[in-house]
Amino acid sequence: MPQAIAANAQDRARILSTAVAEVARHLEISSTDLGSIIGISQPSASRLMRGDFTVRERTKEWELAALLVRLYRGLYSIVGSNDQLAKEWLKSRNLAFGNEIPFAVIQKASGLVHACDYVDAHRAPA
């Protein structure tokens, strides 16, 4: 049984890491910025984007990675799967963020949480 639990943890880490790498590609987030957003070094972020690194479960990087995926999924829903509109939203000043650029705001954990809450509140009801 412990091997099954370990395999499941490895699968979860691989799945979330792959999702984060896909988000970074879709939104054109550099490894430097990705590292800043999810709290890992730039070299680790670069390896994550190549598939050679996975985020560790039950860590801050795991929580932030999950939030980044949540943000992307929310934006994807709002902009009708148009990555260009999602990128423009991230890079345009927004009064909801004190007239700051959301991409700058999400560099901090509190800003990432705020952006997720904001996007969640504006998504179409399920």
C-alpha positions as CSV (number, residue, x, y, z in Angstrom):
1,M,0.0,0.0,0.0
2,P,2.8,2.6,0.7
3,Q,4.1,2.2,-2.8
4,A,0.6,3.0,-4.2
5,I,0.4,6.1,-2.1
6,A,3.9,7.2,-3.2
7,A,3.0,6.5,-6.9
8,N,-0.1,8.6,-6.5
9,A,1.9,11.5,-5.0
10,Q,4.3,11.3,-7.9
11,D,1.5,11.3,-10.3
12,R,-0.1,14.3,-8.7
13,A,3.2,16.2,-8.7
14,R,3.8,15.3,-12.4
15,I,0.2,16.4,-13.3
16,L,0.4,19.7,-11.5
17,S,3.9,20.5,-12.8
18,T,2.8,19.7,-16.3
19,A,-0.2,21.9,-16.0
20,V,1.9,24.8,-14.6
21,A,4.3,24.4,-17.5
22,E,1.4,24.5,-20.0
23,V,0.0,27.7,-18.3
24,A,3.4,29.3,-18.6
25,R,3.6,28.4,-22.3
26,H,0.1,29.6,-23.0
27,L,0.6,32.9,-21.2
28,E,4.2,33.3,-22.3
29,I,5.5,33.5,-18.8
30,S,9.3,33.2,-18.6
31,S,11.0,30.8,-16.3
32,T,12.3,33.8,-14.2
33,D,8.7,35.1,-13.7
34,L,7.3,31.6,-13.2
35,G,9.9,31.0,-10.4
36,S,8.9,34.3,-8.8
37,I,5.2,33.5,-9.0
38,I,5.3,30.0,-7.5
39,G,8.3,30.5,-5.2
40,I,11.0,28.4,-6.8
41,S,14.4,29.3,-8.3
42,Q,14.7,30.3,-11.9
43,P,16.8,27.2,-12.7
44,S,14.1,25.0,-11.1
45,A,11.4,26.8,-13.0
46,S,13.3,26.3,-16.2
47,R,13.6,22.5,-15.5
48,L,9.9,22.4,-14.6
49,M,9.1,23.9,-18.0
50,R,11.2,21.2,-19.6
51,G,9.5,18.5,-17.6
52,D,12.7,17.8,-15.5
53,F,11.3,19.1,-12.2
54,T,8.1,18.6,-10.3
55,V,6.7,20.7,-7.5
56,R,6.6,19.0,-4.1
57,E,3.2,18.3,-2.5
58,R,2.4,20.0,0.8
59,T,4.7,22.9,0.1
60,K,4.2,26.6,-0.6
61,E,5.3,26.0,-4.2
62,W,2.6,23.4,-4.6
63,E,-0.1,25.8,-3.3
64,L,1.1,28.6,-5.5
65,A,1.3,26.4,-8.5
66,A,-2.3,25.2,-8.0
67,L,-3.4,28.8,-7.7
68,L,-1.6,29.7,-11.0
69,V,-3.5,26.9,-12.7
70,R,-6.7,28.1,-11.1
71,L,-6.1,31.6,-12.3
72,Y,-5.5,30.4,-15.9
73,R,-8.6,28.2,-15.9
74,G,-10.7,31.1,-14.7
75,L,-9.3,33.5,-17.3
76,Y,-9.7,30.8,-20.0
77,S,-13.4,30.6,-19.0
78,I,-13.9,34.4,-19.1
79,V,-12.1,35.1,-22.4
80,G,-13.5,32.1,-24.3
81,S,-10.3,30.2,-24.5
82,N,-8.5,33.1,-26.2
83,D,-4.9,33.1,-24.8
84,Q,-4.2,36.5,-26.4
85,L,-7.0,38.1,-24.4
86,A,-5.8,36.4,-21.2
87,K,-2.3,37.7,-21.8
88,E,-3.7,41.2,-22.5
89,W,-5.7,41.1,-19.3
90,L,-2.6,40.1,-17.3
91,K,-0.6,42.9,-18.7
92,S,-3.2,45.7,-18.6
93,R,-3.8,48.0,-15.6
94,N,-6.8,47.1,-13.6
95,L,-8.6,49.3,-11.0
96,A,-9.4,46.2,-9.0
97,F,-5.7,45.8,-8.3
98,G,-5.1,49.5,-7.4
99,N,-4.5,50.3,-11.1
100,E,-1.6,47.9,-11.1
101,I,-0.9,45.3,-13.7
102,P,-2.2,41.9,-12.6
103,F,1.0,40.2,-13.8
104,A,3.0,42.3,-11.4
105,V,0.5,41.7,-8.6
106,I,0.6,37.9,-8.9
107,Q,4.4,37.9,-8.2
108,K,3.3,37.9,-4.5
109,A,1.3,35.1,-3.0
110,S,-1.3,37.5,-1.7
111,G,-1.7,39.1,-5.1
112,L,-2.1,35.7,-6.7
113,V,-4.8,34.8,-4.3
114,H,-6.5,38.2,-4.9
115,A,-6.3,37.7,-8.7
116,C,-7.9,34.2,-8.4
117,D,-10.7,35.5,-6.2
118,Y,-11.3,38.4,-8.6
119,V,-11.4,36.1,-11.7
120,D,-13.5,33.5,-9.9
121,A,-16.0,36.2,-9.0
122,H,-16.3,37.3,-12.6
123,R,-16.7,33.8,-14.2
124,A,-19.9,32.7,-15.6
125,P,-21.9,30.6,-13.2
126,A,-21.6,26.8,-13.9
